[in-house]
Amino acid sequence: MIKKIAVFGATGSIGLPVTKALADAGYQVSVLVRDADKAKTILPENINIVEGNILYHHDLKRFLTGMDAVYCSLNVSPTEDIEDFHIETDGLREIINASLECSVRRIIYLSSILQNYQQENDFDWWVFDVKNEAVNYVRDSGIPYTIFCPSLFMDSFISQNKNGKTIQIVGESRFPFYYISIADYANMVVNSIKVLGNEDREYNIQGLDCYSTKEAANLFVKNYTKEKLRVKIASLSYVRFLGLFDKRKRYKAKYSEALNNYSEIFTGETAWEELGKPSVKLADFARSVN
């Protein structure tokens, strides 16, 4: 039985709600952070905060000793270059090695459904290569694993798209996405730990609502009650031009190109059946945002 869970990426916009959900479900949750004082201002008191660095093997072994499972919410930073250290692969490899030494019994990994667009329509982005490589590391680790590949998170309208009084998107997706809330995803993570034994599982995490990015942005704005917002759509070509001078804009342009052309197919039945059906709809989420 899994009781103790180590979390990497606990202070991020996705990692934080998952970490809280794990602790609320009664698991003993520990997180590895580089700045413990800062983490204490974000994380609740029932989380064990350990200061350390993924780059140092002895920090990882100290952190993972006695842990039953590992949850990883890692990502490529928009400011990274292809030749840089990537926490999503280089860091993950160190986590897996230390987990094997410490006899961790399950690794739970957050990936993305969008990375499946790699090589479609001649699309080629090294960031998606990194993400796919990370998934293969987990599959080949020898540790029983759960891999989650979510569709777009509703919460990104606040964490990524909101700029002042506008919701900013780049172009419009040609196909709809099955928007999921982080709260529903966090519940699925918790439920996966309850129902899975030693088997390997990969889940596509998809929600109840199916909208293009423009439709979703307009629906969010219509139902958001905290202040009056409007949707602002930037052209992809303009963001590409800005990317000539700004790494973050370059990242955003490539991500948006994939986002606007990926045709998502609903494949979330298994996750719904085994981990629980999502309950949050986009309009209700927008109304609930504080």
SERO-4910 file (N, C-alpha, C, O; in steps of 0.05 Angstrom, whole numbers):
BEGIN
 pado doro    nc1    nc2    nc3   cac1   cac2   cac3    cc1    cc2    cc3    oc1    oc2    oc3
  Met    A     17    -24      0      0      0      0     17     25      0     37     27     15
  Ile    A     10     44    -17     25     69    -18     16     88      4     -8     94      6
  Lys    A     34     98     19     28    117     40     44    143     38     34    165     42
  Lys    A     70    140     30     88    163     28     94    170     -1    103    153    -16
  Ile    A     88    195     -8     92    203    -36    111    227    -37    107    247    -23
  Ala    A    130    225    -55    149    247    -60    140    262    -85    134    250   -105
  Val    A    140    288    -83    130    304   -106    152    323   -116    166    336   -100
  Phe    A    155    323   -142    173    341   -156    157    361   -172    139    352   -187
  Gly    A    162    387   -169    146    407   -183    122    415   -167    101    422   -179
  Ala    A    124    413   -141    100    417   -124     90    446   -123     67    450   -116
  Thr    A    107    465   -129     99    493   -127     89    505   -153     82    529   -154
  Gly    A     88    489   -174     78    499   -200     48    501   -201     34    492   -183
  Ser    A     38    512   -223      9    517   -225     -7    491   -226    -30    491   -218
  Ile    A      5    470   -236     -8    443   -236      1    427   -212    -16    413   -200
  Gly    A     26    428   -206     37    412   -184     24    419   -157     20    401   -140
  Leu    A     19    444   -152      9    453   -126    -19    441   -120    -22    430    -99
  Pro    A    -39    443   -138    -65    431   -132    -63    400   -129    -78    389   -112
  Val    A    -46    387   -144    -43    358   -141    -31    352   -114    -40    333   -101
  Thr    A    -10    367   -106      2    362    -80    -18    365    -58    -19    349    -39
  Lys    A    -34    386    -59    -55    390    -38    -75    368    -38    -83    358    -17
  Ala    A    -83    359    -62   -103    337    -64    -92    311    -52   -107    297    -39
  Leu    A    -67    305    -57    -54    281    -45    -54    283    -15    -60    263     -1
  Ala    A    -46    306     -4    -46    309     25    -74    308     37    -78    295     57
  Asp    A    -93    320     23   -121    320     33   -132    291     33   -150    285     49
  Ala    A   -122    274     15   -131    247     14   -119    229     35   -125    205     37
  Gly    A   -101    240     51    -89    226     73    -61    214     68    -51    201     86
  Tyr    A    -49    220     45    -22    211     40     -2    229     54     -7    252     58
  Gln    A     21    217     62     43    232     73     59    243     50     73    228     37
  Val    A     57    269     46     69    281     22     93    297     29     93    314     47
  Ser    A    115    292     15    140    307     18    146    320     -9    142    308    -30
  Val    A    157    344     -9    165    357    -33    194    366    -32    204    374    -11
  Leu    A    207    365    -55    235    374    -57    234    401    -70    224    404    -93
  Val    A    246    421    -57    246    448    -67    274    460    -63    289    451    -46
  Arg    A    281    480    -79    307    493    -76    306    515    -55    327    523    -44
  Asp    A    282    526    -49    279    548    -30    257    540    -11    233    544    -17
  Ala    A    264    529     13    244    520     32    228    543     43    203    540     47
  Asp    A    240    565     49    226    588     60    204    598     41    182    604     50
  Lys    A    210    599     16    191    608     -4    168    587     -6    145    595     -9
  Ala    A    175    562     -6    155    541     -8    136    541     15    112    535     12
  Lys    A    145    548     39    128    549     62    106    570     60     85    568     72
  Thr    A    110    590     43     90    611     39     68    602     19     48    615     17
  Ile    A     74    580      5     55    570    -15     41    544     -7     17    541    -11
  Leu    A     56    527      6     46    500     12     33    499     40     41    514     58
  Pro    A     12    483     44      0    480     70     18    466     90     38    454     83
  Glu    A     11    469    115     29    459    137     31    429    138     50    418    149
  Asn    A     12    414    126     13    385    127     31    373    105     31    349    101
  Ile    A     46    390     91     65    381     71     93    382     83    101    402     94
  Asn    A    108    360     80    136    359     90    154    372     68    156    361     46
  Ile    A    167    394     75    183    408     55    212    402     60    223    405     82
  Val    A    226    392     39    254    385     40    269    402     20    262    403     -3
  Glu    A    290    415     30    306    432     12    328    415     -1    342    400     13
  Gly    A    330    418    -27    351    403    -41    350    409    -71    335    427    -79
  Asn    A    367    395    -86    370    401   -114    370    375   -130    385    356   -123
  Ile    A    354    373   -151    353    349   -167    381    343   -179    386    320   -185
  Leu    A    397    363   -183    424    359   -195    442    342   -177    462    331   -186
  Tyr    A    436    342   -151    454    328   -132    442    301   -124    420    300   -112
  His    A    456    280   -131    446    253   -126    441    248    -96    422    234    -89
  His    A    459    258    -79    456    253    -51    431    267    -40    418    257    -21
  Asp    A    423    290    -52    398    303    -44    374    285    -51    356    283    -35
  Leu    A    375    274    -75    353    257    -84    351    232    -67    329    224    -60
  Lys    A    373    219    -61    372    195    -45    362    201    -17    346    186     -5
  Arg    A    371    223     -5    361    231     21    331    236     21    317    229     39
  Phe    A    322    249     -1    294    255     -3    276    231     -8    255    229      3
  Leu    A    286    212    -24    270    190    -33    271    165    -15    255    147    -18
  Thr    A    290    165      3    292    142     21    266    139     38    257    158     51
  Gly    A    254    116     36    230    110     51    204    117     36    182    113     47
  Met    A    206    129     12    183    137     -3    171    113    -18    186     96    -28
  Asp    A    145    113    -20    131     91    -34    126     98    -64    127     81    -81
  Ala    A    122    124    -69    115    132    -97    127    160   -102    132    175    -83
  Val    A    130    166   -127    140    192   -136    120    204   -156    111    190   -174
  Tyr    A    114    229   -152     97    244   -172    115    266   -184    127    282   -170
  Cys    A    115    267   -211    132    287   -225    115    305   -242    100    296   -259
  Ser    A    117    331   -237    105    351   -254    128    369   -264    133    390   -252
  Leu    A    140    361   -286    164    375   -296    158    386   -323    139    377   -337
  Asn    A    173    406   -332    168    418   -358    193    432   -369    211    438   -354
  Val    A    192    436   -395    213    452   -408    207    482   -404    185    490   -411
  Ser    A    225    497   -395    221    526   -392    222    539   -419    238    532   -436
  Pro    A    205    560   -423    205    575   -449    232    588   -455    237    596   -477
  Thr    A    249    591   -435    275    604   -439    298    584   -445    321    592   -449
  Glu    A    292    558   -445    313    538   -449    320    536   -479    303    542   -496
  Asp    A    345    528   -484    354    522   -511    358    492   -513    359    478   -492
  Ile    A    359    482   -537    361    453   -541    385    440   -527    383    417   -519
  Glu    A    407    455   -525    431    443   -514    433    446   -483    452    437   -471
  Asp    A    413    459   -471    413    463   -442    406    438   -427    397    418   -438
  Phe    A    411    439   -400    401    419   -382    370    420   -382    359    442   -378
  His    A    357    397   -385    328    397   -385    318    380   -361    324    357   -359
  Ile    A    304    393   -343    295    379   -320    276    356   -328    273    336   -314
  Glu    A    262    360   -351    242    340   -359    255    314   -370    242    293   -371
  Thr    A    281    315   -377    295    291   -385    319    286   -367    321    265   -354
  Asp    A    338    305   -367    362    302   -351    355    299   -321    366    282   -307
  Gly    A    337    317   -312    329    315   -284    313    290   -278    317    277   -257
  Leu    A    295    283   -296    279    259   -293    296    234   -291    291    215   -276
  Arg    A    317    233   -308    335    209   -308    348    206   -280    351    184   -270
  Glu    A    355    228   -268    367    227   -241    346    218   -220    352    203   -202
  Ile    A    322    228   -223    300    219   -205    295    189   -207    292    175   -187
  Ile    A    295    179   -232    290    151   -236    313    134   -224    308    114   -211
  Asn    A    338    142   -228    360    127   -217    359    126   -187    364    105   -175
  Ala    A    354    149   -174    352    149   -145    327    134   -136    329    121   -115
  Ser    A    306    134   -151    282    119   -143    287     89   -144    278     74   -126
  Leu    A    302     80   -163    310     52   -165    327     44   -140    323     23   -129
  Glu    A    346     61   -133    363     55   -111    348     55    -84    354     40    -66
  Cys    A    326     71    -83    311     73    -58    286     55    -58    269     57    -40
  Ser    A    284     38    -79    261     19    -80    234     32    -81    215     22    -69
  Val    A    232     55    -94    206     68    -98    188     49   -115    198     37   -134
  Arg    A    163     46   -107    146     26   -119    128     36   -142    117     19   -157
  Arg    A    126     62   -146    110     72   -168    120    101   -175    126    117   -158
  Ile    A    121    106   -201    127    133   -211    102    143   -226     92    129   -244
  Ile    A     93    167   -219     70    179   -232     80    204   -247     92    221   -235
  Tyr    A     74    205   -273     86    225   -289     65    241   -305     47    229   -317
  Leu    A     67    267   -304     50    285   -319     63    292   -345     84    304   -346
  Ser    A     49    285   -367     59    292   -394     38    310   -407     26    327   -393
  Ser    A     33    307   -433     14    324   -447      4    309   -472     19    295   -485
  Ile    A    -21    313   -478    -32    300   -502    -22    314   -527    -22    303   -549
  Leu    A    -15    340   -525     -8    356   -548     19    347   -561     23    352   -584
  Gln    A     36    334   -545     62    326   -557     58    305   -579     77    300   -594
  Asn    A     35    293   -581     29    274   -602     30    288   -630     30    274   -650
  Tyr    A     29    314   -630     30    328   -656     57    327   -669     60    333   -693
  Gln    A     77    320   -654    105    319   -665    105    301   -690     96    279   -690
  Gln    A    117    312   -711    120    299   -737     94    299   -754     95    289   -777
  Glu    A     72    308   -743     48    311   -760     51    336   -777     61    357   -767
  Asn    A     42    335   -802     44    358   -820     72    370   -821     75    395   -823
  Asp    A     92    353   -818    120    361   -819    128    379   -795    148    393   -797
  Phe    A    112    378   -774    118    394   -750    141    381   -735    141    357   -730
  Asp    A    162    397   -729    185    386   -715    194    407   -694    203    429   -702
  Trp    A    193    400   -669    201    418   -647    216    402   -626    206    382   -616
  Trp    A    240    411   -620    256    396   -601    243    394   -574    249    374   -560
  Val    A    226    412   -566    212    411   -540    195    386   -539    194    372   -518
  Phe    A    181    379   -560    164    355   -561    182    330   -561    173    309   -551
  Asp    A    205    332   -574    224    309   -572    232    304   -543    233    281   -534
  Val    A    237    325   -528    244    323   -500    221    309   -485    225    291   -469
  Lys    A    197    318   -490    173    307   -476    169    278   -482    163    262   -464
  Asn    A    172    271   -507    169    243   -515    192    226   -504    187    203   -496
  Glu    A    216    237   -503    238    223   -491    233    218   -461    240    196   -451
  Ala    A    222    237   -447    216    234   -419    196    211   -414    199    195   -396
  Val    A    175    210   -431    156    188   -429    169    161   -432    163    143   -418
  Asn    A    187    159   -451    202    134   -456    220    127   -432    223    103   -426
  Tyr    A    232    147   -419    247    142   -395    230    128   -374    238    109   -361
  Val    A    206    139   -370    188    128   -350    180     99   -357    180     81   -341
  Arg    A    173     95   -383    165     68   -392    187     48   -388    182     25   -382
  Asp    A    212     57   -392    235     38   -391    248     37   -364    269     24   -361
  Ser    A    237     51   -344    250     53   -318    251     27   -302    269     23   -285
  Gly    A    232      9   -308    231    -16   -292    214    -12   -266    210    -31   -251
  Ile    A    204     12   -262    186     18   -239    157     19   -250    152     31   -270
  Pro    A    138      6   -236    110      9   -244    103     38   -247    110     54   -229
  Tyr    A     89     45   -268     85     74   -274     56     80   -281     41     63   -290
  Thr    A     50    105   -277     25    117   -287     33    143   -302     46    160   -291
  Ile    A     25    144   -328     31    168   -344      4    181   -351    -14    169   -361
  Phe    A      2    207   -344    -22    222   -350    -16    241   -373      4    256   -373
  Cys    A    -33    241   -394    -31    259   -416    -57    275   -418    -76    267   -432
  Pro    A    -58    298   -405    -82    314   -405    -86    331   -431    -66    337   -445
  Ser    A   -111    337   -436   -117    357   -456   -111    385   -444    -96    386   -425
  Leu    A   -123    406   -455   -117    433   -444   -131    437   -417   -153    428   -413
  Phe    A   -116    450   -399   -127    456   -373   -143    482   -374   -134    502   -385
  Met    A   -167    482   -363   -184    506   -361   -169    528   -346   -171    551   -352
  Asp    A   -154    519   -326   -140    538   -308   -120    555   -322   -111    576   -312
  Ser    A   -111    546   -346    -91    562   -361   -101    589   -370    -86    607   -376
  Phe    A   -128    592   -371   -139    618   -378   -130    639   -358   -127    663   -365
  Ile    A   -127    631   -333   -117    649   -312    -87    649   -310    -75    671   -309
  Ser    A    -75    626   -310    -46    624   -305    -29    632   -329     -6    640   -326
  Gln    A    -40    629   -353    -24    634   -377    -36    654   -396    -21    670   -408
  Asn    A    -62    655   -399    -74    671   -420    -83    699   -411    -87    717   -427
  Lys    A    -88    702   -385    -98    727   -375    -75    748   -373    -55    743   -361
  Asn    A    -80    771   -385    -61    793   -384    -77    818   -379    -89    830   -398
  Gly    A    -77    827   -354    -94    850   -347   -123    844   -350   -133    825   -337
  Lys    A   -137    858   -368   -165    853   -372   -171    839   -398   -193    841   -410
  Thr    A   -151    825   -408   -155    809   -433   -148    780   -429   -130    774   -413
  Ile    A   -161    763   -444   -152    735   -447   -140    733   -475   -153    736   -495
  Gln    A   -114    728   -475    -99    729   -500    -94    701   -511    -84    684   -496
  Ile    A   -100    697   -536    -94    672   -549    -80    678   -576    -83    700   -586
  Val    A    -66    659   -586    -51    663   -611    -66    647   -633    -65    622   -632
  Gly    A    -78    660   -651    -94    646   -672   -117    631   -660   -126    637   -638
  Glu    A   -128    613   -675   -151    597   -667   -146    568   -675   -138    562   -697
  Ser    A   -152    549   -657   -148    521   -663   -168    512   -685   -191    521   -685
  Arg    A   -159    496   -703   -176    486   -725   -195    465   -714   -216    460   -725
  Phe    A   -187    452   -692   -202    430   -681   -207    435   -651   -192    450   -639
  Pro    A   -228    424   -640   -234    429   -611   -217    412   -593   -205    391   -600
  Phe    A   -215    421   -567   -202    406   -546   -221    400   -524   -241    414   -520
  Tyr    A   -215    378   -510   -232    369   -487   -221    381   -461   -206    368   -447
  Tyr    A   -229    406   -456   -218    420   -433   -223    406   -406   -245    396   -402
  Ile    A   -203    405   -389   -204    391   -363   -195    411   -342   -177    427   -347
  Ser    A   -207    410   -318   -198    427   -296   -175    412   -282   -174    388   -281
  Ile    A   -157    428   -270   -136    416   -254   -148    401   -230   -137    381   -221
  Ala    A   -170    411   -219   -182    398   -196   -192    370   -204   -187    351   -188
  Asp    A   -204    367   -227   -212    340   -236   -188    322   -241   -188    299   -234
  Tyr    A   -167    334   -253   -143    318   -258   -130    309   -232   -122    286   -229
  Ala    A   -129    327   -212   -118    320   -186   -133    297   -173   -121    279   -161
  Asn    A   -159    297   -175   -175    275   -164   -169    249   -178   -168    228   -165
  Met    A   -164    250   -205   -156    226   -219   -129    215   -210   -126    191   -208
  Val    A   -111    233   -204    -85    225   -194    -88    210   -168    -77    188   -164
  Val    A   -104    222   -150   -109    209   -124   -122    182   -127   -114    162   -115
  Asn    A   -142    181   -144   -157    155   -148   -139    134   -161   -142    110   -156
  Ser    A   -120    143   -178   -102    123   -191    -85    109   -170    -80     85   -172
  Ile    A    -77    123   -149    -61    111   -128    -77     91   -112    -67     71   -103
  Lys    A   -103     97   -109   -120     79    -94   -127     53   -109   -129     32    -96
  Val    A   -129     55   -136   -139     31   -150   -117     15   -164   -122     -9   -170
  Leu    A    -94     26   -168    -73     12   -183    -55     -3   -164    -48      6   -142
  Gly    A    -46    -27   -174    -26    -42   -159      1    -40   -172     13    -19   -170
  Asn    A     11    -61   -184     37    -61   -197     35    -57   -227     56    -58   -241
  Glu    A     11    -54   -238      8    -52   -267     16    -24   -277     15     -5   -262
  Asp    A     24    -23   -302     30      2   -315      5     13   -328    -11     -2   -339
  Arg    A      1     39   -327    -22     52   -339    -15     78   -353      2     93   -342
  Glu    A    -27     83   -375    -25    109   -389    -53    119   -395    -69    105   -407
  Tyr    A    -59    143   -385    -86    154   -388    -85    180   -404    -69    198   -398
  Asn    A   -103    183   -423   -109    209   -435   -131    221   -418   -153    210   -414
  Ile    A   -125    245   -407   -143    259   -389   -159    280   -404   -147    300   -412
  Gln    A   -184    276   -407   -201    295   -423   -227    301   -407   -237    284   -392
  Gly    A   -237    325   -411   -259    335   -396   -286    332   -411   -287    320   -432
  Leu    A   -306    344   -399   -333    343   -410   -338    361   -433   -355    356   -451
  Asp    A   -323    384   -434   -328    405   -454   -309    402   -477   -285    396   -474
  Cys    A   -320    407   -501   -304    405   -525   -307    431   -541   -328    436   -553
  Tyr    A   -286    448   -542   -287    474   -555   -261    480   -569   -240    470   -562
  Ser    A   -263    496   -590   -238    508   -601   -227    528   -581   -241    536   -562
  Thr    A   -203    536   -585   -191    555   -566   -206    582   -565   -209    594   -544
  Lys    A   -215    590   -589   -230    615   -589   -257    612   -576   -265    630   -560
  Glu    A   -271    590   -581   -297    585   -568   -294    584   -538   -310    595   -523
  Ala    A   -273    570   -529   -268    567   -500   -261    594   -487   -271    600   -466
  Ala    A   -245    610   -500   -238    636   -490   -262    654   -487   -266    667   -467
  Asn    A   -279    654   -507   -304    670   -506   -323    660   -485   -335    677   -471
  Leu    A   -325    634   -481   -342    623   -460   -332    630   -433   -347    637   -415
  Phe    A   -305    629   -430   -293    636   -404   -299    665   -397   -307    671   -375
  Val    A   -294    683   -416   -299    712   -412   -328    717   -405   -334    734   -388
  Lys    A   -346    704   -419   -375    708   -415   -383    701   -386   -401    713   -375
  Asn    A   -370    681   -375   -379    670   -348   -361    679   -325   -366    673   -302
  Tyr    A   -339    693   -331   -321    703   -311   -334    727   -297   -341    747   -311
  Thr    A   -336    727   -271   -351    747   -257   -334    767   -241   -344    787   -231
  Lys    A   -309    761   -238   -292    778   -221   -288    806   -233   -287    826   -219
  Glu    A   -285    807   -259   -282    832   -273   -290    828   -303   -292    805   -312
  Lys    A   -293    849   -317   -301    847   -345   -275    843   -362   -256    858   -360
  Leu    A   -275    821   -377   -253    815   -394   -261    815   -423   -285    814   -430
  Arg    A   -241    815   -441   -246    812   -469   -225    793   -481   -203    790   -469
  Val    A   -232    780   -503   -213    762   -516   -197    778   -536   -208    793   -552
  Lys    A   -171    774   -536   -153    786   -555   -138    764   -570   -125    747   -557
  Ile    A   -140    764   -596   -127    743   -612   -104    755   -628   -108    773   -645
  Ala    A    -80    745   -622    -57    754   -637    -52    735   -661    -58    711   -659
  Ser    A    -41    745   -682    -36    728   -705    -10    712   -700      9    722   -687
  Leu    A    -10    688   -709     14    671   -706     38    682   -719     60    681   -709
  Ser    A     34    694   -743     57    706   -757     70    729   -741     94    732   -741
  Tyr    A     53    744   -727     64    766   -711     80    755   -687    101    766   -681
  Val    A     69    735   -674     84    723   -651    110    710   -661    130    711   -647
  Arg    A    109    698   -684    134    687   -696    154    708   -700    178    705   -694
  Phe    A    146    731   -710    164    754   -714    177    763   -688    201    767   -686
  Leu    A    160    765   -667    170    773   -641    190    752   -630    208    758   -615
  Gly    A    186    727   -638    203    705   -629    232    707   -640    250    694   -630
  Leu    A    236    724   -660    263    728   -670    280    742   -649    304    741   -650
  Phe    A    267    756   -630    281    772   -611    276    764   -582    288    774   -563
  Asp    A    258    744   -578    249    737   -551    244    707   -549    227    697   -564
  Lys    A    259    693   -532    256    664   -530    228    656   -522    218    636   -532
  Arg    A    217    671   -503    190    664   -494    169    665   -517    151    649   -519
  Lys    A    172    686   -533    153    689   -556    158    667   -576    140    657   -589
  Arg    A    184    659   -580    190    637   -598    177    611   -589    166    596   -605
  Tyr    A    179    606   -563    167    582   -552    136    584   -556    124    564   -564
  Lys    A    125    607   -550     96    610   -553     87    606   -581     65    594   -586
  Ala    A    102    615   -600     95    612   -628     94    582   -636     76    573   -650
  Lys    A    115    567   -628    116    538   -635     94    523   -621     81    506   -633
  Tyr    A     90    529   -596     68    516   -581     41    522   -594     25    504   -597
  Ser    A     37    547   -601     11    555   -613      7    542   -641    -15    535   -648
  Glu    A     29    538   -655     26    525   -681     16    496   -678     -2    487   -692
  Ala    A     27    482   -658     18    455   -652    -11    456   -642    -28    440   -651
  Leu    A    -16    474   -624    -43    476   -612    -64    481   -633    -86    470   -632
  Asn    A    -58    498   -652    -78    506   -672    -83    486   -694   -101    488   -710
  Asn    A    -66    465   -695    -68    446   -717    -72    417   -708    -78    400   -724
  Tyr    A    -70    412   -682    -73    384   -672   -102    376   -671   -119    391   -660
  Ser    A   -108    353   -681   -136    343   -681   -138    323   -658   -130    300   -661
  Glu    A   -150    332   -636   -152    314   -613   -176    296   -616   -198    305   -623
  Ile    A   -172    270   -611   -193    250   -612   -200    243   -583   -182    240   -567
  Phe    A   -225    239   -578   -233    231   -550   -225    203   -545   -234    184   -558
  Thr    A   -207    199   -526   -198    173   -517   -197    171   -487   -181    155   -476
  Gly    A   -214    186   -474   -213    188   -445   -231    168   -430   -233    170   -406
  Glu    A   -243    149   -445   -262    131   -431   -249    115   -409   -261    112   -388
  Thr    A   -225    105   -414   -212     88   -394   -207    103   -369   -212     93   -347
  Ala    A   -197    128   -371   -193    145   -347   -219    150   -333   -219    148   -308
  Trp    A   -240    156   -347   -266    161   -334   -276    136   -319   -286    138   -297
  Glu    A   -273    113   -332   -283     88   -320   -267     80   -296   -278     71   -276
  Glu    A   -240     83   -297   -223     73   -276   -218     93   -254   -213     86   -231
  Leu    A   -218    119   -261   -210    140   -242   -232    160   -235   -228    178   -219
  Gly    A   -255    157   -248   -277    176   -242   -281    196   -264   -262    206   -276
  Lys    A   -306    201   -270   -313    220   -292   -309    249   -282   -316    255   -259
  Pro    A   -298    266   -299   -296    295   -290   -323    307   -284   -343    298   -294
  Ser    A   -322    327   -267   -348    340   -259   -349    370   -266   -370    382   -266
  Val    A   -326    382   -273   -325    411   -276   -328    418   -306   -313    408   -323
  Lys    A   -348    435   -311   -351    446   -338   -339    474   -340   -337    487   -320
  Leu    A   -331    482   -364   -316    506   -367   -331    531   -357   -319    548   -344
  Ala    A   -357    533   -363   -372    556   -354   -373    558   -324   -370    579   -312
  Asp    A   -377    535   -311   -378    534   -282   -351    541   -270   -349    555   -250
  Phe    A   -330    531   -283   -303    538   -274   -298    568   -274   -288    579   -255
  Ala    A   -306    581   -297   -302    609   -299   -317    625   -278   -306    644   -267
  Arg    A   -341    616   -271   -356    629   -250   -345    625   -223   -349    642   -205
  Ser    A   -329    603   -219   -319    597   -193   -292    610   -186   -283    610   -163
  Val    A   -279    621   -207   -252    633   -202   -255    657   -184   -271    675   -189
  Asn    A   -238    658   -163   -238    680   -144   -222    704   -155   -220    724   -142
***
